[in-house]
């Protein structure tokens, strides 16, 4: 049984939205300028939720910082141009958000503007009291995005639950001092998630209110 919380913080990609086809598709398009770099969408899923700087650094060793910045800019053009055409809301997400008590916010590596736009596109924005993305400060696993969301809602960490699918979500939650809930249906490696000893595990977001 999951106890009620005053504030729920949600990761977006892999937790609310199955957005891998669009995210990985955009990354693959960016990487196409490096023809020797042969990676698949399945492989790239492990990078969802991590910042782009780290992603491109690991995917293309020895790349210069200038090239990384060029790749990031290319991604930021290509990804929104896809208009989330292949992204889907996970089953049960809208029902869970509609029924869940407490205040709801986000804690994602997307920018706040992008997060707001994509949630509005899929009809989920109306369920949130606040939207927090990563805007010019360190991304998860640093706890900044969580702490800023809590400050905006005037909430203490012990009143809050972070719901996410990746190890960076779990680490950020632990570092912020909130309870953490791992979803089994996202893109995270179960062994890496287990290492952070989540307070709760769920296979469907509706389990938060059942």
Residue pairs with C-beta under 8 A, 6 or more apart in sequence:
2 161
2 181
2 200
2 202
2 207
2 208
4 101
4 102
5 102
5 159
5 160
5 161
5 179
6 102
6 103
6 155
6 159
6 160
7 102
7 103
7 104
7 105
7 149
7 150
7 153
7 155
7 159
7 160
7 161
8 100
8 102
8 103
8 104
8 105
8 160
8 161
8 163
8 208
9 104
9 105
9 106
9 107
9 132
9 146
9 149
9 150
9 160
9 161
9 162
9 163
9 173
9 178
10 16
10 104
10 105
10 106
10 107
10 108
10 162
10 163
10 164
11 49
11 106
11 107
11 108
11 162
11 163
11 164
11 165
11 166
11 169
11 186
12 19
12 106
12 108
12 110
12 115
12 118
12 119
13 19
13 20
13 23
13 48
13 49
13 108
13 110
13 187
14 20
14 48
14 49
14 164
14 165
14 166
14 183
14 186
14 187
14 188
15 90
15 163
15 164
15 165
15 169
15 183
15 186
15 205
16 89
16 90
16 93
16 119
16 124
16 205
17 87
17 88
17 89
17 90
17 93
17 118
17 122
18 87
18 88
18 89
18 90
19 48
19 84
19 87
19 118
20 41
20 44
20 45
20 48
20 187
21 41
21 86
21 87
22 79
22 82
22 84
22 85
22 86
22 87
23 44
23 48
23 79
24 41
24 44
24 45
24 48
25 41
25 82
25 86
26 75
26 78
26 79
26 82
27 44
27 47
27 55
27 75
28 39
28 41
28 44
29 78
30 71
30 74
30 75
30 78
31 37
31 39
31 59
31 60
31 71
33 74
34 60
37 59
37 60
39 59
45 187
46 187
46 189
47 54
47 55
47 58
47 59
48 166
48 187
49 108
49 109
49 140
49 164
49 165
49 166
49 168
49 169
49 187
49 188
50 109
50 139
50 140
50 166
50 168
51 109
51 134
51 139
52 71
52 72
52 75
53 68
53 72
56 63
56 68
56 71
56 72
57 63
57 68
60 67
60 71
63 71
80 114
84 118
84 121
84 122
87 118
87 122
89 122
89 123
89 124
90 185
90 205
91 204
92 204
92 205
92 206
93 124
93 205
94 123
94 124
94 127
95 206
96 204
96 205
96 206
96 208
96 209
97 104
97 124
97 127
97 128
97 205
98 127
99 206
99 209
100 208
100 209
101 209
103 129
103 130
103 153
103 155
104 127
104 128
104 129
104 130
105 128
105 129
105 130
105 131
105 132
105 149
105 152
105 153
106 115
106 119
106 128
106 130
106 131
106 132
106 133
106 149
107 132
107 140
107 145
107 146
107 149
107 162
107 164
107 169
107 172
108 115
108 132
108 133
108 134
108 145
109 133
109 134
109 139
109 140
109 145
110 118
110 133
110 134
111 133
111 134
111 135
112 131
112 132
112 133
112 134
112 135
113 133
114 133
115 131
115 132
115 133
116 125
116 131
116 133
119 125
119 128
119 131
125 131
129 153
130 149
130 152
130 153
132 145
132 148
132 149
132 152
133 145
134 140
134 144
134 145
137 144
137 145
137 148
138 144
139 145
140 168
140 169
140 171
140 172
141 167
141 168
141 171
141 172
141 175
142 172
142 175
143 172
143 173
143 175
143 176
145 172
146 160
146 162
146 172
146 173
146 176
146 178
147 176
150 156
150 157
150 160
150 176
150 178
157 176
157 177
157 178
158 177
158 178
158 179
160 178
160 179
161 178
161 179
161 180
161 181
161 199
161 200
162 169
162 172
162 173
162 176
162 178
162 179
162 180
162 181
163 181
163 183
163 202
163 205
163 208
164 170
164 173
164 180
164 181
164 182
164 183
164 186
164 188
165 182
165 183
165 185
165 186
165 187
165 188
165 193
166 186
166 187
166 188
166 192
166 193
167 188
167 189
167 192
167 193
167 195
167 196
169 180
169 182
169 188
170 180
170 182
170 193
170 195
170 196
170 198
171 196
173 179
173 180
173 196
174 180
174 196
179 199
179 200
180 196
180 198
180 199
180 200
181 198
181 199
181 200
181 201
181 202
181 208
182 188
182 193
182 196
182 198
182 200
182 201
182 202
183 201
183 202
183 203
183 205
184 190
184 201
184 202
184 203
185 203
185 204
202 208
